Amino acid sequence: MNGSTRTLDIAQAPCTGHGAQGRPKCEPAEREPAVWSNGRGNSGASVSMSRAPLLAICVVLAIFGPAAAATTLFTNARIHPVSSPAIENGQLLIDGDKIVAVGTDLAAQAGDAAVVDLQGQWLTPAFMTANTVMGLSEIETVRGSVDVAEIGAVNPNARAEVAINADSENWGVARANGVLYAHVVPQVGQGGVISGSSALVQLSGWTWEQMTVQAPVGTHLMWPSTRLPPWLPAPMRDEALKGSAAAREAIDRAFDDAAAYAAAKRAGTLEGVDARWEAMLAVLDGRQRLFVHAVDLKQIREAIDFAAERKLKITLVGAQDAWRLRDEIKAADIGVILHGPFGLPLRRHEAYDANYRNAAQLAQAGIRFAIASDGTTFAASLERNLAHAAGHAVGFGLTFEQGLAAITLAPAQLLGVDDRLGSLEPGKLASFVVFNGDPLEVRSQLTAAYLNGEPVDLSSRHTRLRDKFQQKYE
């Protein structure tokens, strides 16, 4: 590179003044720009981008940022590896798609690596949403864009990854706030109980094959609920309870049939192959985890008893009442993927902050947990709020480190990919994000993101609409 330097400011200043229709008007930061160099001096031409709009900065990062094949040293950052204490004025060295080292003085290891000065910004692992239908649902009210469930009550052979829409607009919206990985979970139709297997995907790629990081991750069981609103008319209540009882019977029947199929296969007496029960074999022998979606007290207790009776490895999903069964969950060594804290308490007599304090109470009990959305089609377009959900939990008892872990290392551990993702450690994938402030704080802005060592385009439908109407009204 002959000592040339490329200068970029990847920060955005706070919003000041007012634009069209009373909205805040944001101006680019007035500060010394971050510096990209090859580590061999700063002579030569430089280009100052300190007043470029955020979208232009993202495009420049995508085009001119260090490629995956290059060794790059990120310096002067507040680094949160998650698996170890934070590092002030830290450095991160990557080579291709892997992390080489994390520390305070990596100059000797870096050699002639390109250098990126982050000017004190926060650098953390990429965020991972652990329960979503992104890619399976585009516009909730347009039925043709929603493909979250198969027909029938028992579909363990259904695979989420093959149904993913790689061109979904939701990917870009989530990426723009640091979410680079998603655990895509199939759902069930009315009366359904086993939805199929989930997949962990990265939020960038031309096809579902390119996006898939691991599949299957686990099989998903939707535990039936008998919790009904008190105002429900008696006939409707009776029908709902009958439906719940039928679903419970369907669960037992499915697992009994799968166990019988496994026994016949071991004995060599099978006359054919049933794709449904073939998909259940890994769950029955413990090679694959069963994710049980259970929200209220009765559901959770029944799920724990069911797992103990059939000797299954389970992870609870939802678990709004998990704080009520902390001892039982801890004793069974069950991990929990919590729904975000934004819903109302389940009971009118509960405190307003019952959901907000749920994560902190699990942490105090020593339970492994992650924070995610409720996995509905409505939530698919709101996954960008993942960090804010963790931030609210921090405001109600979690430490910052626990909150950050709940959307990085904890989901990676619960999904079985912590050997590659979730923390900043040598040998792991170089997937990380850079914020101009506390990443769990709603006012902080994502200034750069890297997926497998490559800079990520942070533009989205939202930024395109913003630019369109700013141009129209300014």
LUMNU-82814 format. One line per 8 residues: number of its first residue (from 0); their letters; for each residue x, y, z of C-alpha. Coordinates in nm, 2 decimals. Layout:
<pts>
NUM = a = X Y Z ~ ...
</pts>
This chain:
<pts>
0 = mngstrtl = 0.00 0.00 0.00 ~ 0.32 0.22 0.00 ~ 0.24 0.38 0.33 ~ -0.09 0.53 0.22 ~ -0.35 0.61 0.48 ~ -0.73 0.61 0.45 ~ -0.91 0.82 0.71 ~ -1.27 0.76 0.82
8 = diaqapct = -1.48 0.89 1.10 ~ -1.72 0.61 1.19 ~ -1.90 0.79 1.46 ~ -2.21 1.00 1.46 ~ -2.28 1.29 1.69 ~ -2.59 1.33 1.91 ~ -2.90 1.47 1.74 ~ -2.95 1.84 1.76
16 = ghgaqgrp = -3.20 2.09 1.63 ~ -3.51 1.98 1.44 ~ -3.58 1.86 1.09 ~ -3.90 1.81 0.90 ~ -4.21 1.75 1.10 ~ -4.04 1.82 1.43 ~ -3.80 1.52 1.41 ~ -3.45 1.55 1.55
24 = kcepaere = -3.19 1.65 1.30 ~ -2.86 1.46 1.33 ~ -2.53 1.61 1.23 ~ -2.21 1.40 1.17 ~ -1.95 1.41 1.45 ~ -1.70 1.70 1.47 ~ -1.40 1.50 1.60 ~ -1.07 1.36 1.49
32 = pavwsngr = -1.15 1.09 1.23 ~ -1.06 0.72 1.29 ~ -0.75 0.63 1.09 ~ -0.70 0.33 0.86 ~ -0.33 0.26 0.78 ~ -0.10 -0.03 0.69 ~ 0.10 0.01 1.00 ~ 0.41 0.14 0.81
40 = gnsgasvs = 0.35 0.52 0.84 ~ 0.10 0.78 0.76 ~ 0.26 0.95 0.45 ~ 0.06 0.99 0.14 ~ -0.29 1.10 0.05 ~ -0.57 1.09 0.31 ~ -0.94 1.14 0.27 ~ -1.14 1.29 0.56
48 = msraplla = -1.50 1.16 0.59 ~ -1.58 1.32 0.92 ~ -1.89 1.50 0.79 ~ -2.03 1.22 0.57 ~ -2.37 1.08 0.66 ~ -2.38 0.75 0.83 ~ -2.51 0.57 0.52 ~ -2.21 0.69 0.31
56 = icvvlaif = -1.97 0.58 0.59 ~ -2.12 0.23 0.59 ~ -2.08 0.21 0.21 ~ -1.72 0.32 0.23 ~ -1.65 0.07 0.50 ~ -1.80 -0.21 0.29 ~ -1.59 -0.11 -0.01 ~ -1.27 0.01 0.14
64 = gpaaaatt = -1.25 -0.17 0.47 ~ -0.99 -0.44 0.51 ~ -1.09 -0.76 0.33 ~ -1.11 -1.09 0.49 ~ -0.78 -1.20 0.35 ~ -0.59 -0.91 0.52 ~ -0.46 -0.90 0.87 ~ -0.61 -0.61 1.06
72 = lftnarih = -0.53 -0.45 1.40 ~ -0.81 -0.26 1.57 ~ -0.67 -0.02 1.83 ~ -0.77 0.23 2.09 ~ -1.10 0.06 2.17 ~ -1.29 -0.02 2.48 ~ -1.31 -0.40 2.42 ~ -1.56 -0.63 2.60
80 = pvsspaie = -1.45 -0.98 2.52 ~ -1.74 -1.11 2.74 ~ -1.55 -1.42 2.84 ~ -1.30 -1.20 3.03 ~ -1.28 -0.85 3.18 ~ -1.31 -0.54 2.97 ~ -1.00 -0.40 2.82 ~ -0.95 -0.02 2.82
88 = ngqllidg = -0.74 0.11 2.53 ~ -0.75 -0.24 2.39 ~ -0.65 -0.40 2.07 ~ -0.80 -0.67 1.85 ~ -0.60 -0.85 1.59 ~ -0.77 -1.05 1.32 ~ -0.64 -1.25 1.03 ~ -0.90 -1.34 0.76
96 = dkivavgt = -1.21 -1.46 0.94 ~ -1.05 -1.55 1.27 ~ -0.94 -1.36 1.58 ~ -0.57 -1.39 1.64 ~ -0.53 -1.20 1.97 ~ -0.70 -0.96 2.21 ~ -0.50 -0.74 2.44 ~ -0.34 -0.40 2.50
104 = dlaaqagd = -0.01 -0.42 2.30 ~ -0.03 -0.64 2.00 ~ 0.21 -0.45 1.78 ~ 0.47 -0.72 1.77 ~ 0.21 -0.98 1.65 ~ 0.05 -0.74 1.41 ~ 0.36 -0.68 1.20 ~ 0.25 -0.51 0.88
112 = aavvdlqg = -0.12 -0.54 0.95 ~ -0.36 -0.27 0.85 ~ -0.44 -0.05 1.15 ~ -0.79 0.08 1.24 ~ -0.80 0.34 1.52 ~ -1.15 0.32 1.68 ~ -1.09 0.64 1.90 ~ -1.22 0.49 2.23
120 = qwltpafm = -1.54 0.34 2.09 ~ -1.69 0.02 2.23 ~ -1.61 -0.31 2.06 ~ -1.81 -0.62 2.15 ~ -1.90 -0.96 2.00 ~ -2.18 -0.96 1.74 ~ -2.52 -0.99 1.89 ~ -2.72 -1.31 1.85
128 = tantvmgl = -3.10 -1.33 1.88 ~ -3.19 -1.68 2.01 ~ -3.55 -1.71 1.91 ~ -3.69 -1.55 1.60 ~ -3.89 -1.61 1.28 ~ -3.68 -1.36 1.08 ~ -3.65 -1.49 0.72 ~ -3.97 -1.70 0.76
136 = seietvrg = -4.20 -1.39 0.79 ~ -4.17 -1.07 0.60 ~ -4.50 -0.87 0.64 ~ -4.72 -1.01 0.91 ~ -5.04 -0.90 0.74 ~ -4.95 -1.05 0.40 ~ -5.02 -1.42 0.42 ~ -4.81 -1.50 0.12
144 = svdvaeig = -4.50 -1.36 0.29 ~ -4.54 -1.57 0.61 ~ -4.40 -1.93 0.60 ~ -4.35 -2.01 0.97 ~ -4.53 -2.34 1.01 ~ -4.61 -2.67 0.84 ~ -4.96 -2.83 0.82 ~ -5.02 -3.09 1.09
152 = avnpnara = -4.95 -3.13 1.46 ~ -4.62 -3.32 1.46 ~ -4.35 -3.21 1.22 ~ -4.01 -3.29 1.37 ~ -3.87 -3.34 1.01 ~ -3.95 -2.98 0.91 ~ -3.63 -2.77 0.87 ~ -3.63 -2.40 0.92
160 = evainads = -3.32 -2.32 0.71 ~ -3.46 -2.44 0.38 ~ -3.76 -2.20 0.41 ~ -3.55 -1.89 0.48 ~ -3.59 -1.59 0.25 ~ -3.23 -1.47 0.20 ~ -3.36 -1.14 0.05 ~ -3.57 -1.04 0.35
168 = enwgvara = -3.56 -0.67 0.44 ~ -3.56 -0.77 0.81 ~ -3.19 -0.89 0.79 ~ -3.06 -0.54 0.71 ~ -3.28 -0.37 0.98 ~ -3.14 -0.61 1.25 ~ -2.78 -0.58 1.13 ~ -2.80 -0.20 1.16
176 = ngvlyahv = -2.82 -0.24 1.54 ~ -2.56 -0.51 1.58 ~ -2.76 -0.84 1.54 ~ -2.55 -1.05 1.30 ~ -2.67 -1.40 1.40 ~ -3.02 -1.54 1.44 ~ -3.16 -1.86 1.57 ~ -3.45 -1.92 1.33
184 = vpqvgqgg = -3.73 -2.13 1.49 ~ -4.02 -2.29 1.31 ~ -4.37 -2.25 1.46 ~ -4.68 -2.46 1.48 ~ -5.03 -2.41 1.35 ~ -5.35 -2.45 1.56 ~ -5.32 -2.76 1.77 ~ -4.96 -2.82 1.67
192 = visgssal = -4.70 -2.94 1.92 ~ -4.37 -3.03 1.74 ~ -4.27 -2.77 1.49 ~ -3.94 -2.90 1.35 ~ -3.57 -2.82 1.38 ~ -3.42 -2.47 1.41 ~ -3.11 -2.33 1.24 ~ -2.86 -2.07 1.34
200 = vqlsgwtw = -2.79 -1.83 1.05 ~ -2.57 -1.53 0.98 ~ -2.76 -1.22 0.86 ~ -2.57 -1.20 0.53 ~ -2.56 -1.42 0.23 ~ -2.71 -1.48 -0.12 ~ -2.87 -1.81 -0.03 ~ -2.99 -2.00 0.28
208 = eqmtvqap = -2.69 -2.24 0.23 ~ -2.45 -1.95 0.26 ~ -2.63 -1.80 0.56 ~ -2.66 -2.13 0.76 ~ -2.40 -2.15 1.04 ~ -2.54 -2.46 1.20 ~ -2.84 -2.68 1.13 ~ -3.01 -2.85 1.30
216 = vgthlmwp = -2.96 -2.67 1.63 ~ -3.25 -2.85 1.80 ~ -3.61 -2.97 1.78 ~ -3.89 -2.75 1.91 ~ -4.18 -2.85 2.12 ~ -4.46 -2.61 2.19 ~ -4.61 -2.70 2.53 ~ -4.99 -2.65 2.55
224 = strlppwl = -5.12 -2.39 2.79 ~ -5.44 -2.41 3.01 ~ -5.41 -2.04 3.11 ~ -5.72 -1.86 2.98 ~ -5.84 -1.51 3.03 ~ -6.11 -1.48 3.30 ~ -6.35 -1.31 3.07 ~ -6.36 -1.59 2.82
232 = papmrdea = -6.72 -1.73 2.78 ~ -6.78 -2.08 2.92 ~ -6.83 -2.26 2.58 ~ -6.51 -2.11 2.45 ~ -6.32 -2.20 2.77 ~ -6.44 -2.56 2.74 ~ -6.32 -2.59 2.38 ~ -5.98 -2.44 2.47
240 = lkgsaaar = -5.93 -2.68 2.75 ~ -6.02 -2.97 2.53 ~ -5.77 -2.85 2.27 ~ -5.50 -2.82 2.53 ~ -5.57 -3.18 2.66 ~ -5.56 -3.31 2.30 ~ -5.23 -3.14 2.24 ~ -5.09 -3.29 2.56
248 = eaidrafd = -5.20 -3.64 2.44 ~ -5.04 -3.57 2.10 ~ -4.70 -3.50 2.27 ~ -4.70 -3.83 2.46 ~ -4.82 -4.02 2.15 ~ -4.55 -3.87 1.93 ~ -4.27 -3.95 2.17 ~ -4.40 -4.30 2.23
256 = daaayaaa = -4.42 -4.36 1.85 ~ -4.07 -4.22 1.81 ~ -3.93 -4.44 2.09 ~ -4.10 -4.75 1.93 ~ -3.95 -4.65 1.59 ~ -3.60 -4.62 1.75 ~ -3.64 -4.96 1.92 ~ -3.75 -5.13 1.59
264 = kragtleg = -3.46 -4.97 1.41 ~ -3.21 -5.11 1.67 ~ -3.37 -5.45 1.64 ~ -3.36 -5.44 1.26 ~ -3.73 -5.49 1.21 ~ -3.83 -5.17 1.03 ~ -4.01 -5.21 0.71 ~ -3.96 -4.86 0.59
272 = vdarweam = -3.84 -4.51 0.69 ~ -4.05 -4.25 0.86 ~ -3.89 -3.91 0.82 ~ -4.07 -3.78 1.13 ~ -3.93 -4.03 1.37 ~ -3.59 -4.03 1.20 ~ -3.57 -3.67 1.29 ~ -3.65 -3.75 1.65
280 = lavldgrq = -3.38 -4.01 1.70 ~ -3.11 -3.75 1.79 ~ -3.35 -3.60 2.05 ~ -3.42 -3.94 2.21 ~ -3.06 -4.05 2.25 ~ -2.94 -3.71 2.37 ~ -2.74 -3.60 2.07 ~ -2.97 -3.31 2.00
288 = rlfvhavd = -3.14 -3.08 2.25 ~ -3.51 -3.03 2.28 ~ -3.63 -2.67 2.30 ~ -3.95 -2.66 2.50 ~ -4.15 -2.34 2.46 ~ -4.33 -2.28 2.79 ~ -4.43 -1.95 2.94 ~ -4.64 -1.99 3.26
296 = lkqireai = -4.58 -2.17 3.58 ~ -4.79 -2.48 3.50 ~ -4.63 -2.52 3.15 ~ -4.28 -2.49 3.29 ~ -4.34 -2.74 3.57 ~ -4.50 -2.99 3.33 ~ -4.21 -2.95 3.09 ~ -3.95 -3.02 3.36
304 = dfaaerkl = -4.14 -3.33 3.47 ~ -4.17 -3.45 3.12 ~ -3.80 -3.41 3.05 ~ -3.71 -3.59 3.37 ~ -3.95 -3.88 3.30 ~ -3.82 -3.94 2.95 ~ -3.46 -3.85 3.02 ~ -3.44 -3.57 2.77
312 = kitlvgaq = -3.20 -3.27 2.75 ~ -3.42 -2.96 2.73 ~ -3.38 -2.58 2.71 ~ -3.68 -2.37 2.81 ~ -3.79 -2.09 2.57 ~ -4.02 -1.81 2.69 ~ -4.02 -1.89 3.06 ~ -4.19 -1.58 3.18
320 = dawrlrde = -4.26 -1.75 3.51 ~ -3.91 -1.90 3.54 ~ -3.83 -1.68 3.84 ~ -4.10 -1.87 4.03 ~ -3.93 -2.21 3.97 ~ -3.57 -2.10 4.01 ~ -3.47 -2.39 4.24 ~ -3.63 -2.66 4.02
328 = ikaadigv = -3.47 -2.52 3.70 ~ -3.13 -2.49 3.86 ~ -3.15 -2.84 4.01 ~ -3.23 -2.99 3.66 ~ -2.95 -2.78 3.51 ~ -3.18 -2.64 3.24 ~ -3.09 -2.34 3.03 ~ -3.34 -2.07 2.95
336 = ilhgpfgl = -3.40 -1.85 2.65 ~ -3.61 -1.57 2.80 ~ -3.87 -1.37 2.60 ~ -3.78 -1.00 2.61 ~ -3.91 -0.80 2.92 ~ -4.15 -0.57 2.74 ~ -4.47 -0.78 2.79 ~ -4.72 -0.73 3.07
344 = plrrheay = -4.70 -0.95 3.38 ~ -4.91 -1.26 3.36 ~ -5.12 -1.18 3.66 ~ -5.29 -0.86 3.76 ~ -5.15 -0.88 4.12 ~ -4.79 -0.90 4.00 ~ -4.56 -0.61 4.02 ~ -4.52 -0.40 3.71
352 = danyrnaa = -4.15 -0.50 3.68 ~ -4.20 -0.88 3.72 ~ -4.07 -0.94 3.36 ~ -3.79 -0.69 3.39 ~ -3.65 -0.86 3.70 ~ -3.69 -1.21 3.57 ~ -3.33 -1.22 3.42 ~ -3.17 -1.08 3.73
360 = qlaqagir = -3.34 -1.34 3.95 ~ -3.22 -1.62 3.72 ~ -2.87 -1.49 3.73 ~ -2.87 -1.48 4.11 ~ -2.98 -1.84 4.11 ~ -2.69 -1.94 3.88 ~ -2.92 -2.04 3.59 ~ -2.78 -2.02 3.23
368 = faiasdgt = -3.00 -1.79 3.03 ~ -3.02 -1.57 2.72 ~ -3.25 -1.29 2.63 ~ -3.44 -1.30 2.30 ~ -3.78 -1.19 2.15 ~ -4.10 -1.39 2.18 ~ -4.04 -1.53 1.82 ~ -4.37 -1.41 1.68
376 = tfaasler = -4.42 -1.28 1.33 ~ -4.47 -0.93 1.48 ~ -4.14 -0.95 1.65 ~ -3.95 -1.04 1.33 ~ -3.93 -0.68 1.22 ~ -3.82 -0.57 1.57 ~ -3.52 -0.78 1.63 ~ -3.31 -0.47 1.61
384 = nlahaagh = -3.43 -0.40 1.97 ~ -3.24 -0.70 2.11 ~ -2.97 -0.49 2.28 ~ -3.24 -0.26 2.43 ~ -3.41 -0.56 2.58 ~ -3.09 -0.66 2.75 ~ -3.04 -0.30 2.86 ~ -3.38 -0.29 3.03
392 = avgfgltf = -3.28 -0.61 3.22 ~ -2.96 -0.44 3.33 ~ -3.17 -0.15 3.46 ~ -3.36 -0.40 3.68 ~ -3.08 -0.59 3.85 ~ -2.84 -0.75 3.59 ~ -2.49 -0.62 3.57 ~ -2.37 -0.48 3.24
400 = eqglaait = -2.15 -0.78 3.18 ~ -2.44 -1.02 3.24 ~ -2.67 -0.82 3.01 ~ -2.41 -0.82 2.73 ~ -2.35 -1.19 2.78 ~ -2.72 -1.26 2.75 ~ -2.72 -1.16 2.38 ~ -2.37 -1.28 2.29
408 = lapaqllg = -2.20 -1.57 2.47 ~ -2.50 -1.71 2.66 ~ -2.71 -1.78 2.34 ~ -2.39 -1.92 2.18 ~ -2.36 -2.16 2.47 ~ -2.72 -2.26 2.47 ~ -2.72 -2.32 2.10 ~ -2.39 -2.51 2.10
416 = vddrlgsl = -2.18 -2.28 1.90 ~ -1.97 -2.11 2.17 ~ -1.66 -2.28 2.03 ~ -1.69 -2.04 1.74 ~ -1.90 -1.74 1.85 ~ -2.02 -1.54 2.14 ~ -1.69 -1.39 2.27 ~ -1.37 -1.23 2.15
424 = epgklasf = -1.11 -1.50 2.19 ~ -0.82 -1.62 1.97 ~ -0.94 -1.88 1.72 ~ -1.30 -1.77 1.72 ~ -1.47 -1.61 1.42 ~ -1.40 -1.24 1.38 ~ -1.76 -1.13 1.41 ~ -1.79 -0.81 1.62
432 = vvfngdpl = -1.96 -0.47 1.64 ~ -1.84 -0.12 1.72 ~ -2.06 0.14 1.90 ~ -2.00 0.50 1.99 ~ -2.12 0.44 2.34 ~ -2.27 0.17 2.57 ~ -2.42 -0.08 2.32 ~ -2.71 -0.15 2.56
440 = evrsqlta = -2.80 0.21 2.57 ~ -3.07 0.32 2.32 ~ -2.89 0.65 2.24 ~ -2.57 0.47 2.13 ~ -2.52 0.42 1.76 ~ -2.36 0.13 1.57 ~ -2.07 0.27 1.37 ~ -1.92 -0.05 1.22
448 = aylngepv = -1.98 -0.43 1.21 ~ -1.77 -0.72 1.10 ~ -1.90 -1.06 1.01 ~ -1.63 -1.33 0.97 ~ -1.37 -1.06 0.93 ~ -1.55 -0.87 0.66 ~ -1.71 -0.52 0.70 ~ -2.09 -0.54 0.70
456 = dlssrhtr = -2.31 -0.30 0.50 ~ -2.53 -0.12 0.76 ~ -2.78 0.02 0.52 ~ -3.13 -0.10 0.54 ~ -3.49 -0.02 0.42 ~ -3.50 0.22 0.72 ~ -3.19 0.41 0.62 ~ -3.31 0.42 0.25
464 = lrdkfqqk = -3.65 0.57 0.36 ~ -3.48 0.81 0.59 ~ -3.25 0.94 0.31 ~ -3.54 0.96 0.07 ~ -3.76 1.18 0.29 ~ -3.47 1.38 0.43 ~ -3.39 1.48 0.07 ~ -3.76 1.55 0.00
472 = ye = -3.82 1.78 0.30 ~ -3.49 1.95 0.37
</pts>
